[in-house]
Amino acid sequence: MPRAAPSSWSRRATPSSTTTRAYCAPALQGVGLVKHLDLCVRQHLASGALVRVLQPWCAPFPGFFLYVPSRAQMPAKIRALMDFLVEKRAALQ
């Protein structure tokens, strides 16, 4: 059985960050796009440092969507996460 010719391919690294500053830095420098919660970047949007480029297709929404298996017998960790997100959302408004 003949062997297939080796193909050339490259693997692109996927950037990862846990902070808004590091995550948004390329977009703020004008070298990329960023998809982030509007609450976290609203000061940059207000100043014009960032602009919405896909607004007709990705409209802001007034909250988080969290999918959980059931509200009955909800694990304490999930309840704590939900409470944390609600508290952070209220603090950002």
Jmol script that loads the backbone (N, CA, C; Angstrom):
load data "model"
ATOM      1  N   MET A   1       0.843  -1.175   0.000  1.00  0.00           N
ATOM      2  CA  MET A   1       0.000   0.000   0.000  1.00  0.00           C
ATOM      3  C   MET A   1       0.888   1.237   0.000  1.00  0.00           C
ATOM      4  N   PRO A   2       0.667   2.157  -0.961  1.00  0.00           N
ATOM      5  CA  PRO A   2       1.509   3.358  -1.008  1.00  0.00           C
ATOM      6  C   PRO A   2       1.235   4.281   0.166  1.00  0.00           C
ATOM      7  N   ARG A   3       2.273   4.938   0.590  1.00  0.00           N
ATOM      8  CA  ARG A   3       2.145   5.887   1.703  1.00  0.00           C
ATOM      9  C   ARG A   3       1.769   7.260   1.163  1.00  0.00           C
ATOM     10  N   ALA A   4       0.965   7.946   1.910  1.00  0.00           N
ATOM     11  CA  ALA A   4       0.585   9.318   1.538  1.00  0.00           C
ATOM     12  C   ALA A   4       1.754  10.245   1.798  1.00  0.00           C
ATOM     13  N   ALA A   5       1.855  11.238   0.956  1.00  0.00           N
ATOM     14  CA  ALA A   5       2.911  12.232   1.136  1.00  0.00           C
ATOM     15  C   ALA A   5       2.659  13.009   2.417  1.00  0.00           C
ATOM     16  N   PRO A   6       3.710  13.326   3.149  1.00  0.00           N
ATOM     17  CA  PRO A   6       3.501  14.101   4.379  1.00  0.00           C
ATOM     18  C   PRO A   6       2.928  15.477   4.044  1.00  0.00           C
ATOM     19  N   SER A   7       1.997  15.879   4.832  1.00  0.00           N
ATOM     20  CA  SER A   7       1.406  17.200   4.601  1.00  0.00           C
ATOM     21  C   SER A   7       2.075  18.211   5.518  1.00  0.00           C
ATOM     22  N   SER A   8       2.120  19.413   5.037  1.00  0.00           N
ATOM     23  CA  SER A   8       2.690  20.454   5.893  1.00  0.00           C
ATOM     24  C   SER A   8       1.539  21.189   6.565  1.00  0.00           C
ATOM     25  N   TRP A   9       1.659  21.389   7.813  1.00  0.00           N
ATOM     26  CA  TRP A   9       0.648  22.104   8.566  1.00  0.00           C
ATOM     27  C   TRP A   9       1.330  22.801   9.719  1.00  0.00           C
ATOM     28  N   SER A  10       0.681  23.791  10.193  1.00  0.00           N
ATOM     29  CA  SER A  10       1.234  24.503  11.342  1.00  0.00           C
ATOM     30  C   SER A  10       0.162  24.586  12.411  1.00  0.00           C
ATOM     31  N   ARG A  11       0.588  24.573  13.599  1.00  0.00           N
ATOM     32  CA  ARG A  11      -0.334  24.679  14.722  1.00  0.00           C
ATOM     33  C   ARG A  11      -0.239  26.080  15.265  1.00  0.00           C
ATOM     34  N   ARG A  12      -1.394  26.732  15.308  1.00  0.00           N
ATOM     35  CA  ARG A  12      -1.411  28.084  15.860  1.00  0.00           C
ATOM     36  C   ARG A  12      -1.651  28.001  17.356  1.00  0.00           C
ATOM     37  N   ALA A  13      -0.936  28.799  18.087  1.00  0.00           N
ATOM     38  CA  ALA A  13      -1.134  28.856  19.529  1.00  0.00           C
ATOM     39  C   ALA A  13      -2.411  29.613  19.829  1.00  0.00           C
ATOM     40  N   THR A  14      -3.116  29.179  20.826  1.00  0.00           N
ATOM     41  CA  THR A  14      -4.328  29.857  21.252  1.00  0.00           C
ATOM     42  C   THR A  14      -3.996  30.656  22.501  1.00  0.00           C
ATOM     43  N   PRO A  15      -4.075  31.984  22.413  1.00  0.00           N
ATOM     44  CA  PRO A  15      -3.752  32.777  23.598  1.00  0.00           C
ATOM     45  C   PRO A  15      -4.778  32.559  24.694  1.00  0.00           C
ATOM     46  N   SER A  16      -4.322  32.616  25.895  1.00  0.00           N
ATOM     47  CA  SER A  16      -5.207  32.423  27.035  1.00  0.00           C
ATOM     48  C   SER A  16      -4.864  33.448  28.105  1.00  0.00           C
ATOM     49  N   SER A  17      -5.881  33.974  28.737  1.00  0.00           N
ATOM     50  CA  SER A  17      -5.650  34.966  29.777  1.00  0.00           C
ATOM     51  C   SER A  17      -6.792  34.935  30.773  1.00  0.00           C
ATOM     52  N   THR A  18      -6.486  35.291  31.987  1.00  0.00           N
ATOM     53  CA  THR A  18      -7.525  35.340  33.006  1.00  0.00           C
ATOM     54  C   THR A  18      -7.805  36.759  33.478  1.00  0.00           C
ATOM     55  N   THR A  19      -7.115  37.731  32.898  1.00  0.00           N
ATOM     56  CA  THR A  19      -7.365  39.110  33.303  1.00  0.00           C
ATOM     57  C   THR A  19      -7.865  39.925  32.120  1.00  0.00           C
ATOM     58  N   THR A  20      -8.745  40.851  32.404  1.00  0.00           N
ATOM     59  CA  THR A  20      -9.286  41.706  31.355  1.00  0.00           C
ATOM     60  C   THR A  20      -8.182  42.508  30.691  1.00  0.00           C
ATOM     61  N   ARG A  21      -7.246  43.002  31.457  1.00  0.00           N
ATOM     62  CA  ARG A  21      -6.157  43.821  30.905  1.00  0.00           C
ATOM     63  C   ARG A  21      -5.352  43.036  29.875  1.00  0.00           C
ATOM     64  N   ALA A  22      -4.927  41.840  30.231  1.00  0.00           N
ATOM     65  CA  ALA A  22      -4.130  41.037  29.304  1.00  0.00           C
ATOM     66  C   ALA A  22      -4.969  40.574  28.120  1.00  0.00           C
ATOM     67  N   TYR A  23      -6.215  40.251  28.370  1.00  0.00           N
ATOM     68  CA  TYR A  23      -7.112  39.761  27.325  1.00  0.00           C
ATOM     69  C   TYR A  23      -7.397  40.844  26.286  1.00  0.00           C
ATOM     70  N   CYS A  24      -7.523  42.092  26.725  1.00  0.00           N
ATOM     71  CA  CYS A  24      -7.883  43.198  25.839  1.00  0.00           C
ATOM     72  C   CYS A  24      -6.690  43.930  25.244  1.00  0.00           C
ATOM     73  N   ALA A  25      -5.502  43.678  25.733  1.00  0.00           N
ATOM     74  CA  ALA A  25      -4.327  44.426  25.295  1.00  0.00           C
ATOM     75  C   ALA A  25      -4.142  44.451  23.780  1.00  0.00           C
ATOM     76  N   PRO A  26      -4.220  43.319  23.075  1.00  0.00           N
ATOM     77  CA  PRO A  26      -4.044  43.397  21.613  1.00  0.00           C
ATOM     78  C   PRO A  26      -5.094  44.283  20.934  1.00  0.00           C
ATOM     79  N   ALA A  27      -6.336  44.191  21.355  1.00  0.00           N
ATOM     80  CA  ALA A  27      -7.383  45.023  20.753  1.00  0.00           C
ATOM     81  C   ALA A  27      -7.142  46.500  21.061  1.00  0.00           C
ATOM     82  N   LEU A  28      -6.714  46.807  22.272  1.00  0.00           N
ATOM     83  CA  LEU A  28      -6.431  48.197  22.635  1.00  0.00           C
ATOM     84  C   LEU A  28      -5.243  48.757  21.855  1.00  0.00           C
ATOM     85  N   GLN A  29      -4.341  47.875  21.436  1.00  0.00           N
ATOM     86  CA  GLN A  29      -3.185  48.307  20.637  1.00  0.00           C
ATOM     87  C   GLN A  29      -3.505  48.335  19.146  1.00  0.00           C
ATOM     88  N   GLY A  30      -4.733  47.947  18.803  1.00  0.00           N
ATOM     89  CA  GLY A  30      -5.147  48.010  17.409  1.00  0.00           C
ATOM     90  C   GLY A  30      -4.712  46.849  16.547  1.00  0.00           C
ATOM     91  N   VAL A  31      -4.358  45.728  17.175  1.00  0.00           N
ATOM     92  CA  VAL A  31      -3.864  44.588  16.391  1.00  0.00           C
ATOM     93  C   VAL A  31      -4.765  43.360  16.476  1.00  0.00           C
ATOM     94  N   GLY A  32      -5.978  43.525  16.954  1.00  0.00           N
ATOM     95  CA  GLY A  32      -6.847  42.363  17.026  1.00  0.00           C
ATOM     96  C   GLY A  32      -8.238  42.709  17.495  1.00  0.00           C
ATOM     97  N   LEU A  33      -9.057  41.687  17.522  1.00  0.00           N
ATOM     98  CA  LEU A  33     -10.426  41.796  18.015  1.00  0.00           C
ATOM     99  C   LEU A  33     -10.515  41.072  19.344  1.00  0.00           C
ATOM    100  N   VAL A  34     -11.492  41.468  20.138  1.00  0.00           N
ATOM    101  CA  VAL A  34     -11.700  40.808  21.417  1.00  0.00           C
ATOM    102  C   VAL A  34     -13.197  40.611  21.620  1.00  0.00           C
ATOM    103  N   LYS A  35     -13.563  39.445  22.129  1.00  0.00           N
ATOM    104  CA  LYS A  35     -14.953  39.191  22.510  1.00  0.00           C
ATOM    105  C   LYS A  35     -14.955  39.093  24.030  1.00  0.00           C
ATOM    106  N   HIS A  36     -15.609  40.067  24.644  1.00  0.00           N
ATOM    107  CA  HIS A  36     -15.576  40.135  26.105  1.00  0.00           C
ATOM    108  C   HIS A  36     -16.911  40.682  26.597  1.00  0.00           C
ATOM    109  N   LEU A  37     -17.182  40.497  27.857  1.00  0.00           N
ATOM    110  CA  LEU A  37     -18.390  41.068  28.449  1.00  0.00           C
ATOM    111  C   LEU A  37     -18.350  42.584  28.334  1.00  0.00           C
ATOM    112  N   ASP A  38     -19.435  43.163  27.854  1.00  0.00           N
ATOM    113  CA  ASP A  38     -19.455  44.616  27.699  1.00  0.00           C
ATOM    114  C   ASP A  38     -19.266  45.329  29.028  1.00  0.00           C
ATOM    115  N   LEU A  39     -19.669  44.718  30.112  1.00  0.00           N
ATOM    116  CA  LEU A  39     -19.463  45.319  31.434  1.00  0.00           C
ATOM    117  C   LEU A  39     -17.992  45.519  31.752  1.00  0.00           C
ATOM    118  N   CYS A  40     -17.159  44.622  31.267  1.00  0.00           N
ATOM    119  CA  CYS A  40     -15.735  44.681  31.590  1.00  0.00           C
ATOM    120  C   CYS A  40     -14.965  45.677  30.734  1.00  0.00           C
ATOM    121  N   VAL A  41     -15.515  46.046  29.603  1.00  0.00           N
ATOM    122  CA  VAL A  41     -14.791  46.953  28.701  1.00  0.00           C
ATOM    123  C   VAL A  41     -15.535  48.252  28.441  1.00  0.00           C
ATOM    124  N   ARG A  42     -16.549  48.548  29.225  1.00  0.00           N
ATOM    125  CA  ARG A  42     -17.369  49.720  28.913  1.00  0.00           C
ATOM    126  C   ARG A  42     -16.596  51.029  28.985  1.00  0.00           C
ATOM    127  N   GLN A  43     -15.579  51.129  29.846  1.00  0.00           N
ATOM    128  CA  GLN A  43     -14.795  52.363  29.882  1.00  0.00           C
ATOM    129  C   GLN A  43     -14.018  52.532  28.581  1.00  0.00           C
ATOM    130  N   HIS A  44     -13.559  51.443  27.981  1.00  0.00           N
ATOM    131  CA  HIS A  44     -12.846  51.519  26.709  1.00  0.00           C
ATOM    132  C   HIS A  44     -13.808  51.839  25.562  1.00  0.00           C
ATOM    133  N   LEU A  45     -15.018  51.314  25.645  1.00  0.00           N
ATOM    134  CA  LEU A  45     -16.025  51.629  24.635  1.00  0.00           C
ATOM    135  C   LEU A  45     -16.420  53.112  24.721  1.00  0.00           C
ATOM    136  N   ALA A  46     -16.588  53.606  25.938  1.00  0.00           N
ATOM    137  CA  ALA A  46     -16.983  55.008  26.141  1.00  0.00           C
ATOM    138  C   ALA A  46     -15.899  55.972  25.656  1.00  0.00           C
ATOM    139  N   SER A  47     -14.635  55.595  25.861  1.00  0.00           N
ATOM    140  CA  SER A  47     -13.538  56.483  25.457  1.00  0.00           C
ATOM    141  C   SER A  47     -13.225  56.399  23.966  1.00  0.00           C
ATOM    142  N   GLY A  48     -13.737  55.371  23.299  1.00  0.00           N
ATOM    143  CA  GLY A  48     -13.437  55.188  21.884  1.00  0.00           C
ATOM    144  C   GLY A  48     -12.208  54.334  21.633  1.00  0.00           C
ATOM    145  N   ALA A  49     -11.551  53.875  22.703  1.00  0.00           N
ATOM    146  CA  ALA A  49     -10.379  53.011  22.542  1.00  0.00           C
ATOM    147  C   ALA A  49     -10.770  51.682  21.899  1.00  0.00           C
ATOM    148  N   LEU A  50     -11.974  51.213  22.198  1.00  0.00           N
ATOM    149  CA  LEU A  50     -12.534  50.033  21.548  1.00  0.00           C
ATOM    150  C   LEU A  50     -13.847  50.419  20.885  1.00  0.00           C
ATOM    151  N   VAL A  51     -14.133  49.797  19.776  1.00  0.00           N
ATOM    152  CA  VAL A  51     -15.409  50.028  19.083  1.00  0.00           C
ATOM    153  C   VAL A  51     -16.052  48.675  18.802  1.00  0.00           C
ATOM    154  N   ARG A  52     -17.370  48.678  18.784  1.00  0.00           N
ATOM    155  CA  ARG A  52     -18.099  47.450  18.452  1.00  0.00           C
ATOM    156  C   ARG A  52     -18.051  47.263  16.938  1.00  0.00           C
ATOM    157  N   VAL A  53     -17.634  46.077  16.503  1.00  0.00           N
ATOM    158  CA  VAL A  53     -17.563  45.823  15.067  1.00  0.00           C
ATOM    159  C   VAL A  53     -18.634  44.857  14.584  1.00  0.00           C
ATOM    160  N   LEU A  54     -19.240  44.124  15.468  1.00  0.00           N
ATOM    161  CA  LEU A  54     -20.274  43.154  15.082  1.00  0.00           C
ATOM    162  C   LEU A  54     -21.579  43.414  15.819  1.00  0.00           C
ATOM    163  N   GLN A  55     -21.838  44.656  16.136  1.00  0.00           N
ATOM    164  CA  GLN A  55     -23.009  44.989  16.947  1.00  0.00           C
ATOM    165  C   GLN A  55     -24.332  44.464  16.389  1.00  0.00           C
ATOM    166  N   PRO A  56     -24.577  44.534  15.077  1.00  0.00           N
ATOM    167  CA  PRO A  56     -25.861  44.010  14.582  1.00  0.00           C
ATOM    168  C   PRO A  56     -26.031  42.508  14.829  1.00  0.00           C
ATOM    169  N   TRP A  57     -24.935  41.775  14.953  1.00  0.00           N
ATOM    170  CA  TRP A  57     -25.011  40.330  15.136  1.00  0.00           C
ATOM    171  C   TRP A  57     -24.759  39.894  16.577  1.00  0.00           C
ATOM    172  N   CYS A  58     -24.306  40.775  17.408  1.00  0.00           N
ATOM    173  CA  CYS A  58     -23.975  40.409  18.789  1.00  0.00           C
ATOM    174  C   CYS A  58     -24.398  41.543  19.718  1.00  0.00           C
ATOM    175  N   ALA A  59     -25.690  41.694  19.860  1.00  0.00           N
ATOM    176  CA  ALA A  59     -26.215  42.783  20.681  1.00  0.00           C
ATOM    177  C   ALA A  59     -25.968  42.506  22.170  1.00  0.00           C
ATOM    178  N   PRO A  60     -25.722  43.560  22.948  1.00  0.00           N
ATOM    179  CA  PRO A  60     -25.561  43.379  24.393  1.00  0.00           C
ATOM    180  C   PRO A  60     -26.837  42.831  25.012  1.00  0.00           C
ATOM    181  N   PHE A  61     -26.698  42.093  26.065  1.00  0.00           N
ATOM    182  CA  PHE A  61     -27.850  41.567  26.783  1.00  0.00           C
ATOM    183  C   PHE A  61     -27.695  41.883  28.262  1.00  0.00           C
ATOM    184  N   PRO A  62     -28.798  41.975  28.975  1.00  0.00           N
ATOM    185  CA  PRO A  62     -28.761  42.493  30.346  1.00  0.00           C
ATOM    186  C   PRO A  62     -28.445  41.464  31.428  1.00  0.00           C
ATOM    187  N   GLY A  63     -27.580  40.535  31.181  1.00  0.00           N
ATOM    188  CA  GLY A  63     -27.259  39.605  32.259  1.00  0.00           C
ATOM    189  C   GLY A  63     -26.460  38.421  31.788  1.00  0.00           C
ATOM    190  N   PHE A  64     -26.338  37.478  32.663  1.00  0.00           N
ATOM    191  CA  PHE A  64     -25.621  36.247  32.378  1.00  0.00           C
ATOM    192  C   PHE A  64     -26.631  35.148  32.095  1.00  0.00           C
ATOM    193  N   PHE A  65     -26.238  34.193  31.302  1.00  0.00           N
ATOM    194  CA  PHE A  65     -27.046  33.003  31.096  1.00  0.00           C
ATOM    195  C   PHE A  65     -26.267  31.842  31.676  1.00  0.00           C
ATOM    196  N   LEU A  66     -26.863  31.178  32.615  1.00  0.00           N
ATOM    197  CA  LEU A  66     -26.207  30.067  33.281  1.00  0.00           C
ATOM    198  C   LEU A  66     -27.122  28.865  33.164  1.00  0.00           C
ATOM    199  N   TYR A  67     -26.629  27.808  32.593  1.00  0.00           N
ATOM    200  CA  TYR A  67     -27.426  26.602  32.412  1.00  0.00           C
ATOM    201  C   TYR A  67     -27.032  25.588  33.475  1.00  0.00           C
ATOM    202  N   VAL A  68     -28.004  25.169  34.247  1.00  0.00           N
ATOM    203  CA  VAL A  68     -27.778  24.187  35.306  1.00  0.00           C
ATOM    204  C   VAL A  68     -28.749  23.028  35.097  1.00  0.00           C
ATOM    205  N   PRO A  69     -28.377  21.830  35.532  1.00  0.00           N
ATOM    206  CA  PRO A  69     -29.234  20.675  35.285  1.00  0.00           C
ATOM    207  C   PRO A  69     -30.617  20.789  35.914  1.00  0.00           C
ATOM    208  N   SER A  70     -30.694  21.337  37.108  1.00  0.00           N
ATOM    209  CA  SER A  70     -31.984  21.423  37.785  1.00  0.00           C
ATOM    210  C   SER A  70     -31.874  22.376  38.955  1.00  0.00           C
ATOM    211  N   ARG A  71     -32.963  23.052  39.247  1.00  0.00           N
ATOM    212  CA  ARG A  71     -32.955  23.913  40.437  1.00  0.00           C
ATOM    213  C   ARG A  71     -33.191  23.083  41.699  1.00  0.00           C
ATOM    214  N   ALA A  72     -33.808  21.942  41.538  1.00  0.00           N
ATOM    215  CA  ALA A  72     -34.021  21.053  42.684  1.00  0.00           C
ATOM    216  C   ALA A  72     -32.689  20.422  43.069  1.00  0.00           C
ATOM    217  N   GLN A  73     -32.367  20.443  44.311  1.00  0.00           N
ATOM    218  CA  GLN A  73     -31.133  19.861  44.852  1.00  0.00           C
ATOM    219  C   GLN A  73     -29.892  20.416  44.145  1.00  0.00           C
ATOM    220  N   MET A  74     -29.867  21.728  43.982  1.00  0.00           N
ATOM    221  CA  MET A  74     -28.735  22.383  43.337  1.00  0.00           C
ATOM    222  C   MET A  74     -27.497  22.282  44.230  1.00  0.00           C
ATOM    223  N   PRO A  75     -26.359  21.896  43.669  1.00  0.00           N
ATOM    224  CA  PRO A  75     -25.135  21.840  44.467  1.00  0.00           C
ATOM    225  C   PRO A  75     -24.783  23.225  45.032  1.00  0.00           C
ATOM    226  N   ALA A  76     -24.239  23.238  46.224  1.00  0.00           N
ATOM    227  CA  ALA A  76     -23.885  24.494  46.889  1.00  0.00           C
ATOM    228  C   ALA A  76     -22.880  25.304  46.070  1.00  0.00           C
ATOM    229  N   LYS A  77     -21.979  24.635  45.367  1.00  0.00           N
ATOM    230  CA  LYS A  77     -20.983  25.352  44.563  1.00  0.00           C
ATOM    231  C   LYS A  77     -21.641  26.113  43.417  1.00  0.00           C
ATOM    232  N   ILE A  78     -22.650  25.529  42.807  1.00  0.00           N
ATOM    233  CA  ILE A  78     -23.360  26.208  41.719  1.00  0.00           C
ATOM    234  C   ILE A  78     -24.134  27.401  42.274  1.00  0.00           C
ATOM    235  N   ARG A  79     -24.794  27.225  43.399  1.00  0.00           N
ATOM    236  CA  ARG A  79     -25.534  28.326  44.032  1.00  0.00           C
ATOM    237  C   ARG A  79     -24.583  29.455  44.393  1.00  0.00           C
ATOM    238  N   ALA A  80     -23.399  29.117  44.922  1.00  0.00           N
ATOM    239  CA  ALA A  80     -22.408  30.132  45.281  1.00  0.00           C
ATOM    240  C   ALA A  80     -21.933  30.884  44.040  1.00  0.00           C
ATOM    241  N   LEU A  81     -21.723  30.170  42.925  1.00  0.00           N
ATOM    242  CA  LEU A  81     -21.319  30.820  41.680  1.00  0.00           C
ATOM    243  C   LEU A  81     -22.404  31.779  41.202  1.00  0.00           C
ATOM    244  N   MET A  82     -23.643  31.345  41.245  1.00  0.00           N
ATOM    245  CA  MET A  82     -24.748  32.203  40.816  1.00  0.00           C
ATOM    246  C   MET A  82     -24.830  33.460  41.674  1.00  0.00           C
ATOM    247  N   ASP A  83     -24.723  33.309  42.980  1.00  0.00           N
ATOM    248  CA  ASP A  83     -24.762  34.463  43.882  1.00  0.00           C
ATOM    249  C   ASP A  83     -23.596  35.415  43.617  1.00  0.00           C
ATOM    250  N   PHE A  84     -22.410  34.853  43.370  1.00  0.00           N
ATOM    251  CA  PHE A  84     -21.228  35.652  43.076  1.00  0.00           C
ATOM    252  C   PHE A  84     -21.439  36.472  41.808  1.00  0.00           C
ATOM    253  N   LEU A  85     -21.933  35.839  40.746  1.00  0.00           N
ATOM    254  CA  LEU A  85     -22.144  36.553  39.489  1.00  0.00           C
ATOM    255  C   LEU A  85     -23.175  37.652  39.614  1.00  0.00           C
ATOM    256  N   VAL A  86     -24.241  37.391  40.338  1.00  0.00           N
ATOM    257  CA  VAL A  86     -25.273  38.413  40.546  1.00  0.00           C
ATOM    258  C   VAL A  86     -24.682  39.585  41.326  1.00  0.00           C
ATOM    259  N   GLU A  87     -23.896  39.303  42.338  1.00  0.00           N
ATOM    260  CA  GLU A  87     -23.276  40.367  43.146  1.00  0.00           C
ATOM    261  C   GLU A  87     -22.306  41.192  42.302  1.00  0.00           C
ATOM    262  N   LYS A  88     -21.483  40.542  41.501  1.00  0.00           N
ATOM    263  CA  LYS A  88     -20.527  41.259  40.649  1.00  0.00           C
ATOM    264  C   LYS A  88     -21.250  42.093  39.592  1.00  0.00           C
ATOM    265  N   ARG A  89     -22.317  41.555  39.045  1.00  0.00           N
ATOM    266  CA  ARG A  89     -23.095  42.284  38.044  1.00  0.00           C
ATOM    267  C   ARG A  89     -23.679  43.562  38.658  1.00  0.00           C
ATOM    268  N   ALA A  90     -24.210  43.447  39.867  1.00  0.00           N
ATOM    269  CA  ALA A  90     -24.787  44.614  40.540  1.00  0.00           C
ATOM    270  C   ALA A  90     -23.714  45.665  40.834  1.00  0.00           C
ATOM    271  N   ALA A  91     -22.509  45.212  41.186  1.00  0.00           N
ATOM    272  CA  ALA A  91     -21.424  46.142  41.503  1.00  0.00           C
ATOM    273  C   ALA A  91     -20.928  46.878  40.264  1.00  0.00           C
ATOM    274  N   LEU A  92     -21.059  46.288  39.092  1.00  0.00           N
ATOM    275  CA  LEU A  92     -20.578  46.911  37.866  1.00  0.00           C
ATOM    276  C   LEU A  92     -21.554  47.892  37.258  1.00  0.00           C
ATOM    277  N   GLN A  93     -22.786  47.851  37.688  1.00  0.00           N
ATOM    278  CA  GLN A  93     -23.790  48.746  37.100  1.00  0.00           C
ATOM    279  C   GLN A  93     -23.752  50.108  37.712  1.00  0.00           C
TER     280      GLN A  93
END
end "model"
wireframe off; spacefill off
backbone 0.3
color backbone group
